[in-house]
Amino acid sequence: MPKPKRPYRFWRRLARVLAAFIGLIVLLFLYLVWVSQVNPPDVQDKKSLSWQRQQPDSGLYTIGNSWLRHSSSGLYEMYVEGAPFERGVVNGKLSKELVQSQEDYFTAQINKMIPSHFYRQFLKYFIGFFNRKLVKNVIPEYKEEIYGVSQSASANYGYIGTPYQRILNYHSAHDIGHALQNLALVGCTSFGTWGSASADSTMIIGRNFDFYVGDDFARNKIVEFVNPSAGFKFMSVTWGGFVGVVSGMNEKGLTVTINAAKSDLPTGSATPVSLVAREILQYAGNIQQAVEVARRRKMFVSESFLVGSAADNKAVIIEKTPDSLEVYDPGRNSILCTNHFQSQGLGATSMNRQQERESASVYRYHRLTELLSGNGPNTVAKTVSILRDQKGIGGADIGTGNEKAVNQLIAHHSIVFEPQKLLVWVSTSPWQLGSYVAYDLKKVFSLAGMKKNQEISEAILTIPADSFMQTAQFKNFERFRVLKQRVMDGQTVNPDSLVILNPSYYHAYILAGDYLYKQKNYQRALNYYQQALTKEIATVPEKKHAEDRIEACKKRLAK
């Protein structure tokens, strides 16, 4: 009797297993492609698509009553009105170049962070899967507005997705980066005073939006004034293609600013934080209404919403996680917010306690407390001075750009509100060092239908640029940033120059140490890591990195 052909059977079974595995991979790929598809909303009235942008005066662009201009301050200023889809279309047509350049900047940054084409394709479908429920968690009004804006999106990124899919997904970019990495680039600071804590007893709210994804991304800021067909008129600081809100005030004197808190790793998206803030600003006239809006929306990251209300003559913090919501009322005439929760319930969670121990949030909170208590009754000018402060606790020199400082020199924008007066000040570049330009909401909203280009800010209320920009320290910091980028890009630098240019900054020493460690120059790297530990290090993970590298250097030197 012939023996069975075992080798043949083995290879046949292996082929079957491989075929099944490949089949599963193909099915998974097809599933990811399917769930990443997003159908646009069904808009009945699309007559606005035929509207054309006009230029009635040099530097002024209009469509109907809506307009866009570039201020002498460097800020873009835009007024839009109407129903959701048409105001989105108008927004996109007026700011088409800004919408497209912003996507260029964003995509270039992603390509820089993820140079592999394969991994970028994988990321595309991962985000599609992650955001598979995003469209179900965005209210119809904002889907229509985003769809309108997307009509002006670039034609160069079809490989990423349709224009609507891309613009919609960009609204959750803050949340995804925050959730997946708990990035330090969302380490914002905000505070408010009123009553006896303010010099004239009226409310003052200040904030730094420390969201950094490259210098280009922060270049073209838009101060947008929106007159929607439903809800309240409002202003916000935004960028091309973005209809969410990160900092804003409405015509009722209600302000909203957002501060990231530590989050669990989510399994899928819900309503982007910026669209929750937008809905609060558009539909809430007081704190109670703001809380009601926040309560009915599900988010997939944790966030603090500092809400100031002229109607209530106070401010509170709405602390919201994917599972719960609490309102923190300090019970005094001032409020402070960094990146940890303060309410009795959410403040006691293990995740928040970890955030307090390991991040720069508590240190920055204490420095903010110190600045407010030592300044006397607050004014707008004093608020700006605090937002520009670069020192540590007790006025310590902790280096230029330290995350523990109120001013980390990475801010996309800084802003100050006077809600009862409907006045707002917006910083100009760089960061919060340029002048703060003032706007009167009552005046700006009266300029609907403007046909002659004119400055719309209140020149007499402008707060001058920070004199720090004239110092040698600032020039050294600019050179330090260039060298830091070269290190991150894998280019050749002189590591000594990093610390010479920013001698009090711990990160300069860690950068120099990491550079030398890669070159296997362990003795010099060791010296830099040891010096880093003598400085004010922002976070526990960064300190641990330096300590681990010290041990690694010693082991290699001992061989």
C-alpha positions as CSV (number, residue, x, y, z in Angstrom):
1,M,0.0,0.0,0.0
2,P,1.5,3.4,-1.0
3,K,2.3,5.8,1.9
4,P,0.1,9.0,2.1
5,K,1.7,12.1,0.5
6,R,2.1,14.1,3.7
7,P,4.3,16.9,2.3
8,Y,1.6,17.5,-0.3
9,R,-1.1,17.6,2.3
10,F,0.9,20.0,4.4
11,W,1.4,22.5,1.6
12,R,-2.2,22.2,0.6
13,R,-3.4,23.0,4.1
14,L,-0.9,25.8,4.4
15,A,-2.2,27.3,1.1
16,R,-5.7,27.1,2.5
17,V,-4.7,28.8,5.7
18,L,-2.9,31.6,3.8
19,A,-5.9,32.0,1.4
20,A,-8.2,32.3,4.4
21,F,-5.9,34.8,6.1
22,I,-5.6,36.9,2.9
23,G,-9.4,36.7,2.5
24,L,-9.8,38.1,6.0
25,I,-7.4,40.9,5.3
26,V,-9.2,41.8,2.1
27,L,-12.6,41.7,3.9
28,L,-11.2,43.9,6.7
29,F,-9.8,46.3,4.1
30,L,-13.2,46.4,2.3
31,Y,-14.9,47.0,5.6
32,L,-12.6,49.9,6.5
33,V,-13.2,51.4,3.1
34,W,-16.9,51.0,3.5
35,V,-17.2,52.5,7.0
36,S,-14.9,55.4,6.1
37,Q,-17.3,56.6,3.4
38,V,-19.4,59.6,4.6
39,N,-22.4,60.6,2.6
40,P,-23.1,64.4,2.6
41,P,-26.4,65.8,3.9
42,D,-29.3,66.1,1.6
43,V,-29.6,69.9,1.1
44,Q,-32.8,71.0,-0.8
45,D,-31.8,74.6,-1.5
46,K,-28.5,74.9,-3.3
47,K,-28.9,78.2,-5.0
48,S,-26.0,79.6,-3.0
49,L,-23.6,77.4,-5.0
50,S,-24.1,79.8,-8.0
51,W,-23.2,82.9,-5.9
52,Q,-19.9,84.6,-6.8
53,R,-17.4,86.4,-4.7
54,Q,-17.2,90.2,-5.5
55,Q,-14.5,92.8,-4.8
56,P,-16.2,96.1,-4.4
57,D,-13.1,97.7,-2.9
58,S,-9.4,96.9,-2.8
59,G,-8.8,94.2,-0.2
60,L,-12.5,93.6,0.5
61,Y,-14.4,90.5,-0.7
62,T,-18.1,90.2,-0.5
63,I,-21.1,87.9,-1.2
64,G,-24.4,89.6,-0.4
65,N,-24.1,91.0,3.1
66,S,-21.1,88.8,4.0
67,W,-17.5,90.0,3.7
68,L,-13.9,89.1,4.3
69,R,-10.9,91.5,4.7
70,H,-7.3,91.3,5.8
71,S,-6.6,93.7,8.6
72,S,-3.5,95.8,8.9
73,S,-2.9,93.9,12.2
74,G,-2.3,90.7,10.1
75,L,-5.6,89.1,11.3
76,Y,-8.3,88.1,8.7
77,E,-11.8,89.4,9.6
78,M,-14.9,87.8,8.2
79,Y,-18.7,88.3,8.6
80,V,-21.1,85.6,7.4
81,E,-24.9,85.3,7.8
82,G,-27.7,83.1,6.7
83,A,-29.0,79.5,6.8
84,P,-26.5,76.6,7.6
85,F,-25.7,75.5,4.1
86,E,-25.6,78.9,2.5
87,R,-23.4,80.5,5.2
88,G,-21.0,77.5,4.8
89,V,-20.9,78.1,1.1
90,V,-20.3,81.8,1.6
91,N,-17.7,81.1,4.2
92,G,-15.8,78.8,1.8
93,K,-16.1,81.1,-1.2
94,L,-14.9,84.1,0.7
95,S,-12.0,82.3,2.3
96,K,-11.3,79.8,-0.4
97,E,-7.5,80.4,-0.4
98,L,-7.4,80.2,3.4
99,V,-9.4,76.9,3.4
100,Q,-7.1,75.4,0.8
101,S,-3.8,76.6,2.3
102,Q,-4.9,75.5,5.8
103,E,-5.3,71.9,4.4
104,D,-1.9,72.2,2.7
105,Y,-0.3,73.1,6.0
106,F,-2.2,70.4,7.9
107,T,-1.3,67.7,5.4
108,A,2.3,68.8,5.2
109,Q,2.6,68.5,9.0
110,I,1.0,65.0,8.9
111,N,3.4,64.0,6.1
112,K,6.3,65.3,8.1
113,M,5.2,63.4,11.2
114,I,4.4,60.2,9.2
115,P,6.8,60.0,6.2
116,S,5.7,56.5,5.2
117,H,3.0,56.5,2.5
118,F,1.9,53.0,3.7
119,Y,1.3,54.2,7.2
120,R,-0.5,57.3,6.0
121,Q,-2.8,55.1,4.0
122,F,-3.3,52.9,7.1
123,L,-4.0,56.1,9.2
124,K,-6.5,57.2,6.6
125,Y,-8.6,54.1,7.1
126,F,-8.0,53.9,10.8
127,I,-9.4,57.5,11.2
128,G,-12.3,56.5,8.9
129,F,-13.0,53.5,11.2
130,F,-12.5,55.6,14.3
131,N,-14.8,58.3,13.0
132,R,-17.4,55.9,11.6
133,K,-20.1,57.3,14.0
134,L,-18.9,60.9,13.7
135,V,-21.6,61.9,11.2
136,K,-24.3,60.5,13.5
137,N,-23.1,62.7,16.4
138,V,-23.0,66.0,14.5
139,I,-26.3,67.9,14.4
140,P,-27.8,68.5,10.9
141,E,-27.2,72.2,11.0
142,Y,-23.4,71.8,11.3
143,K,-23.3,69.0,8.8
144,E,-24.9,71.3,6.3
145,E,-22.6,74.2,7.2
146,I,-19.5,72.0,6.9
147,Y,-20.8,70.6,3.6
148,G,-21.2,74.1,2.3
149,V,-17.6,75.0,3.3
150,S,-16.3,71.8,1.7
151,Q,-17.5,73.1,-1.7
152,S,-14.3,75.3,-1.7
153,A,-11.9,72.6,-0.5
154,S,-8.8,71.7,-2.5
155,A,-9.0,69.2,-5.3
156,N,-5.5,67.9,-4.4
157,Y,-6.4,65.5,-1.6
158,G,-9.0,63.2,-3.2
159,Y,-6.7,60.3,-2.1
160,I,-7.6,61.1,1.5
161,G,-11.3,61.4,1.0
162,T,-14.1,63.5,-0.5
163,P,-14.0,67.2,0.4
164,Y,-16.9,66.8,2.8
165,Q,-15.4,63.8,4.5
166,R,-12.1,65.6,4.9
167,I,-13.5,68.9,6.3
168,L,-15.8,67.0,8.6
169,N,-13.0,64.8,9.9
170,Y,-10.7,67.8,10.5
171,H,-13.1,69.0,13.1
172,S,-12.2,66.0,15.2
173,A,-8.4,66.3,14.7
174,H,-8.0,68.1,18.1
175,D,-9.9,65.3,19.8
176,I,-8.1,62.4,18.1
177,G,-4.6,63.9,18.9
178,H,-5.7,64.6,22.4
179,A,-7.2,61.2,23.0
180,L,-4.5,59.1,21.4
181,Q,-1.5,60.8,22.8
182,N,-2.7,63.3,25.4
183,L,-0.4,65.7,23.7
184,A,1.2,68.7,25.5
185,L,0.2,70.8,22.4
186,V,-3.2,71.3,24.0
187,G,-2.0,72.7,27.3
188,C,-4.2,75.8,27.5
189,T,-4.7,78.3,30.3
190,S,-7.8,80.4,31.1
191,F,-9.1,82.6,33.9
192,G,-11.7,85.2,34.8
193,T,-12.5,87.9,37.4
194,W,-15.6,89.9,38.3
195,G,-17.1,91.9,41.1
196,S,-14.5,92.9,43.7
197,A,-11.8,91.0,41.8
198,S,-12.1,93.4,38.8
199,A,-11.1,97.1,38.9
200,D,-14.5,98.2,37.5
201,S,-16.4,95.2,38.9
202,T,-17.3,93.9,35.4
203,M,-16.3,90.5,34.1
204,I,-12.9,89.9,32.4
205,I,-12.1,86.5,30.8
206,G,-8.6,85.7,29.4
207,R,-7.2,82.6,27.8
208,N,-4.2,81.2,25.9
209,F,-5.1,78.6,23.2
210,D,-1.8,76.6,23.3
211,F,-2.6,74.3,20.4
212,Y,0.5,73.9,18.2
213,V,0.7,72.0,14.9
214,G,3.4,74.1,13.2
215,D,4.0,77.8,12.5
216,D,2.2,77.7,9.2
217,F,-1.0,76.4,10.7
218,A,-1.1,79.4,13.1
219,R,-0.2,81.9,10.4
220,N,-3.7,82.8,8.9
221,K,-6.0,83.4,11.9
222,I,-9.6,84.5,11.2
223,V,-11.7,86.6,13.5
224,E,-15.1,85.4,12.4
225,F,-18.4,87.1,13.2
226,V,-21.4,84.9,12.5
227,N,-25.1,85.9,12.2
228,P,-26.9,82.6,11.9
229,S,-30.5,82.2,10.8
230,A,-31.2,80.6,14.2
231,G,-29.7,81.3,17.6
232,F,-27.4,84.1,18.8
233,K,-24.9,86.1,16.8
234,F,-21.3,85.3,17.9
235,M,-17.7,85.8,17.2
236,S,-14.8,83.3,17.4
237,V,-11.1,83.0,16.5
238,T,-10.8,80.3,13.9
239,W,-9.0,79.2,10.7
240,G,-9.9,78.3,7.1
241,G,-12.5,75.5,6.8
242,F,-13.2,75.3,10.6
243,V,-16.7,76.1,11.8
244,G,-16.2,74.8,15.4
245,V,-15.3,77.1,18.3
246,V,-12.3,77.0,20.6
247,S,-12.6,80.7,21.9
248,G,-15.7,82.9,21.4
249,M,-18.4,85.2,22.7
250,N,-22.0,85.7,21.6
251,E,-24.2,88.8,21.6
252,K,-25.6,88.0,25.0
253,G,-22.2,88.3,26.6
254,L,-21.7,84.5,27.0
255,T,-18.1,83.3,26.4
256,V,-16.8,79.8,25.8
257,T,-13.2,78.6,25.9
258,I,-12.0,75.0,26.0
259,N,-9.2,73.3,28.0
260,A,-8.1,69.7,27.4
261,A,-8.1,67.2,30.3
262,K,-6.6,63.7,30.5
263,S,-8.7,61.1,28.7
264,D,-8.9,57.4,28.4
265,L,-8.2,55.8,25.0
266,P,-11.5,55.8,23.2
267,T,-12.9,53.2,20.8
268,G,-14.7,55.6,18.5
269,S,-15.6,59.2,18.0
270,A,-18.6,61.1,19.2
271,T,-19.3,64.9,19.0
272,P,-16.1,66.9,18.5
273,V,-15.4,69.3,21.4
274,S,-15.3,72.3,19.2
275,L,-18.8,71.6,17.9
276,V,-20.1,71.3,21.4
277,A,-18.5,74.7,22.2
278,R,-20.0,76.1,19.0
279,E,-23.5,74.9,20.0
280,I,-23.2,76.5,23.4
281,L,-22.1,79.8,21.9
282,Q,-24.9,79.8,19.3
283,Y,-27.8,78.7,21.5
284,A,-27.0,79.5,25.2
285,G,-27.7,82.9,26.7
286,N,-26.7,82.0,30.3
287,I,-24.9,79.3,32.3
288,Q,-27.9,77.0,32.8
289,Q,-28.6,76.9,29.0
290,A,-24.9,76.2,28.4
291,V,-24.9,73.3,30.8
292,E,-28.1,71.9,29.1
293,V,-26.4,72.0,25.7
294,A,-23.2,70.3,27.0
295,R,-25.3,67.6,28.8
296,R,-27.1,66.4,25.8
297,R,-24.0,65.9,23.6
298,K,-21.8,62.9,23.9
299,M,-18.0,63.5,23.6
300,F,-15.2,61.0,23.3
301,V,-12.5,63.0,25.2
302,S,-12.5,64.9,28.5
303,E,-12.6,68.7,28.4
304,S,-13.2,71.7,30.5
305,F,-15.4,74.5,29.1
306,L,-14.9,77.8,30.9
307,V,-18.2,79.6,30.4
308,G,-18.5,83.3,31.3
309,S,-22.0,84.8,31.4
310,A,-22.9,88.5,31.5
311,A,-26.5,87.5,32.4
312,D,-25.2,85.6,35.5
313,N,-22.3,88.0,36.2
314,K,-20.0,85.1,36.9
315,A,-18.1,82.2,35.3
316,V,-18.1,78.4,35.9
317,I,-16.3,75.5,34.4
318,I,-18.3,72.7,32.8
319,E,-16.2,69.6,33.3
320,K,-17.2,66.9,30.8
321,T,-16.0,63.3,30.1
322,P,-17.4,60.7,27.8
323,D,-19.5,59.4,30.7
324,S,-20.2,62.3,33.1
325,L,-20.6,66.0,33.6
326,E,-20.0,68.3,36.6
327,V,-20.1,72.0,37.0
328,Y,-17.4,73.6,39.0
329,D,-18.3,76.9,40.7
330,P,-15.5,78.4,42.8
331,G,-17.9,80.4,44.9
332,R,-15.7,83.5,44.7
333,N,-15.2,86.4,42.2
334,S,-12.4,84.7,40.2
335,I,-11.9,81.4,38.4
336,L,-8.8,79.6,37.1
337,C,-8.6,76.7,34.6
338,T,-5.5,74.8,33.3
339,N,-5.6,71.1,32.3
340,H,-7.0,69.2,35.3
341,F,-10.5,69.0,36.8
342,Q,-11.5,70.8,40.0
343,S,-15.0,69.6,40.8
344,Q,-15.5,67.4,43.8
345,G,-16.4,64.3,41.8
346,L,-14.3,64.4,38.6
347,G,-11.4,66.1,40.5
348,A,-11.1,63.0,42.7
349,T,-10.8,60.4,39.9
350,S,-7.7,58.4,39.6
351,M,-7.1,59.7,36.0
352,N,-7.3,63.3,37.2
353,R,-5.0,62.7,40.1
354,Q,-2.5,61.2,37.7
355,Q,-2.8,64.3,35.5
356,E,-2.2,66.5,38.6
357,R,0.9,64.5,39.6
358,E,2.5,64.0,36.2
359,S,1.7,67.0,34.0
360,A,2.5,70.7,34.2
361,S,-1.1,71.7,34.9
362,V,-1.0,72.1,38.7
363,Y,2.3,74.1,38.6
364,R,0.8,76.4,36.0
365,Y,-2.3,76.8,38.1
366,H,-0.3,77.8,41.1
367,R,1.7,80.3,39.0
368,L,-1.6,81.7,37.7
369,T,-3.0,82.0,41.2
370,E,0.2,83.8,42.3
371,L,-0.1,86.3,39.4
372,L,-3.8,87.1,40.0
373,S,-3.4,87.5,43.8
374,G,-0.4,89.8,43.5
375,N,-1.8,92.1,40.8
376,G,-4.6,93.8,42.7
377,P,-8.1,94.3,41.1
378,N,-7.9,93.0,37.5
379,T,-8.0,95.0,34.3
380,V,-7.8,94.0,30.6
381,A,-4.2,95.3,30.5
382,K,-3.3,93.2,33.6
383,T,-5.0,90.2,32.1
384,V,-2.8,90.5,29.0
385,S,0.3,90.9,31.2
386,I,-0.6,87.6,32.9
387,L,-1.2,85.8,29.6
388,R,2.3,86.9,28.5
389,D,4.1,85.8,31.7
390,Q,6.9,83.3,31.1
391,K,8.2,82.9,34.7
392,G,7.8,80.0,37.1
393,I,6.4,80.1,40.7
394,G,8.0,82.9,42.7
395,G,9.2,84.5,39.4
396,A,11.7,81.8,38.9
397,D,13.6,81.6,35.6
398,I,12.4,78.2,34.1
399,G,13.6,78.8,30.6
400,T,11.9,80.3,27.5
401,G,9.1,78.0,26.3
402,N,8.5,75.9,29.4
403,E,5.1,74.2,29.5
404,K,4.9,75.1,33.2
405,A,4.7,78.8,32.2
406,V,1.4,80.6,31.5
407,N,3.0,81.8,28.3
408,Q,4.7,78.8,26.6
409,L,5.3,80.6,23.3
410,I,3.3,78.2,21.3
411,A,-0.2,79.7,21.4
412,H,-2.3,79.7,18.2
413,H,-4.0,82.7,19.7
414,S,-4.7,84.5,23.0
415,I,-7.9,86.3,23.7
416,V,-9.5,88.6,26.3
417,F,-13.3,89.2,26.7
418,E,-15.3,91.8,28.6
419,P,-18.8,90.2,28.3
420,Q,-20.9,93.0,29.8
421,K,-19.4,95.4,27.3
422,L,-19.3,93.0,24.3
423,L,-15.7,93.8,23.8
424,V,-13.0,91.3,22.8
425,W,-9.2,91.6,22.3
426,V,-7.4,89.1,20.0
427,S,-3.6,88.7,20.0
428,T,-1.6,89.2,16.8
429,S,1.5,87.2,15.9
430,P,3.8,86.0,17.2
431,W,1.8,84.0,19.7
432,Q,0.6,86.5,22.4
433,L,3.5,88.8,22.0
434,G,2.0,91.0,19.2
435,S,-0.5,93.7,19.9
436,Y,-4.0,92.7,21.1
437,V,-6.6,94.1,18.7
438,A,-10.0,95.1,20.2
439,Y,-13.4,94.6,18.6
440,D,-16.8,95.9,19.6
441,L,-19.4,93.2,18.7
442,K,-22.2,95.7,18.5
443,K,-20.3,97.8,16.0
444,V,-19.1,94.9,13.9
445,F,-22.5,93.3,13.5
446,S,-23.8,96.6,12.3
447,L,-21.4,96.4,9.3
448,A,-23.4,93.7,7.5
449,G,-23.4,94.6,3.8
450,M,-20.1,96.6,4.1
451,K,-18.9,97.7,0.6
452,K,-15.9,99.9,1.5
453,N,-12.8,98.4,3.0
454,Q,-12.1,99.8,6.4
455,E,-10.5,98.9,9.7
456,I,-13.2,97.5,12.0
457,S,-11.2,97.2,15.2
458,E,-11.2,99.8,18.0
459,A,-7.8,101.4,17.5
460,I,-8.0,103.4,20.8
461,L,-8.3,100.2,22.8
462,T,-5.3,98.3,21.2
463,I,-2.9,96.9,23.7
464,P,0.7,97.3,22.4
465,A,3.1,94.5,21.5
466,D,5.2,93.0,24.3
467,S,8.6,94.7,24.6
468,F,10.1,91.2,25.1
469,M,10.3,90.9,21.4
470,Q,13.1,93.5,21.4
471,T,15.3,91.6,23.8
472,A,18.3,89.4,23.1
473,Q,16.5,86.6,24.9
474,F,13.7,86.6,22.3
475,K,16.2,86.6,19.5
476,N,18.0,83.6,21.1
477,F,14.7,81.8,21.5
478,E,14.0,82.2,17.8
479,R,17.4,80.7,17.0
480,F,16.8,77.9,19.5
481,R,13.5,77.0,17.8
482,V,15.4,76.7,14.5
483,L,18.0,74.3,16.0
484,K,15.3,72.3,17.8
485,Q,13.6,71.7,14.5
486,R,16.8,70.6,12.9
487,V,17.3,68.1,15.7
488,M,13.8,66.8,15.2
489,D,14.4,66.5,11.5
490,G,17.6,64.5,12.0
491,Q,19.9,67.2,10.8
492,T,23.4,68.1,12.1
493,V,23.6,70.7,14.9
494,N,26.0,71.8,17.5
495,P,24.4,70.5,20.8
496,D,26.2,73.1,22.8
497,S,24.4,75.9,20.9
498,L,21.0,74.5,22.2
499,V,21.9,75.1,25.8
500,I,23.7,78.4,25.2
501,L,20.7,79.9,23.5
502,N,18.2,78.7,26.3
503,P,20.3,78.0,29.4
504,S,17.5,77.7,31.9
505,Y,15.3,75.5,29.9
506,Y,15.5,71.8,30.8
507,H,14.4,70.7,27.3
508,A,17.5,72.3,25.7
509,Y,19.6,69.9,27.8
510,I,17.4,66.8,27.0
511,L,17.6,67.7,23.3
512,A,21.4,68.0,23.4
513,G,21.6,64.7,25.4
514,D,19.3,62.9,22.9
515,Y,21.3,64.2,20.0
516,L,24.6,63.0,21.5
517,Y,23.1,59.7,22.6
518,K,22.1,58.8,19.1
519,Q,25.7,59.5,18.1
520,K,26.9,57.1,20.9
521,N,28.7,60.0,22.6
522,Y,27.5,58.7,26.0
523,Q,29.8,60.8,28.2
524,R,28.7,64.1,26.8
525,A,25.1,62.9,26.7
526,L,25.3,61.9,30.3
527,N,26.5,65.4,31.3
528,Y,23.5,67.0,29.6
529,Y,20.9,64.7,31.1
530,Q,22.3,65.3,34.5
531,Q,22.1,69.1,34.0
532,A,18.5,68.7,32.8
533,L,17.6,67.3,36.2
534,T,18.8,70.5,37.9
535,K,16.2,72.5,35.9
536,E,12.4,72.8,36.3
537,I,11.2,69.8,34.2
538,A,7.6,70.2,33.0
539,T,6.3,66.6,33.2
540,V,7.1,63.4,35.0
541,P,7.5,61.3,31.8
542,E,10.1,63.8,30.6
543,K,12.0,63.6,33.9
544,K,11.8,59.8,33.7
545,H,13.2,59.9,30.2
546,A,16.2,61.8,31.4
547,E,16.7,59.5,34.4
548,D,16.5,56.4,32.2
549,R,19.0,57.8,29.7
550,I,21.4,58.5,32.6
551,E,21.3,54.9,33.6
552,A,21.7,53.8,30.0
553,C,24.7,56.0,29.5
554,K,26.4,54.8,32.7
555,K,25.9,51.1,31.6
556,R,27.4,51.8,28.2
557,L,30.3,53.7,29.7
558,A,31.0,50.9,32.2
559,K,31.5,48.3,29.4
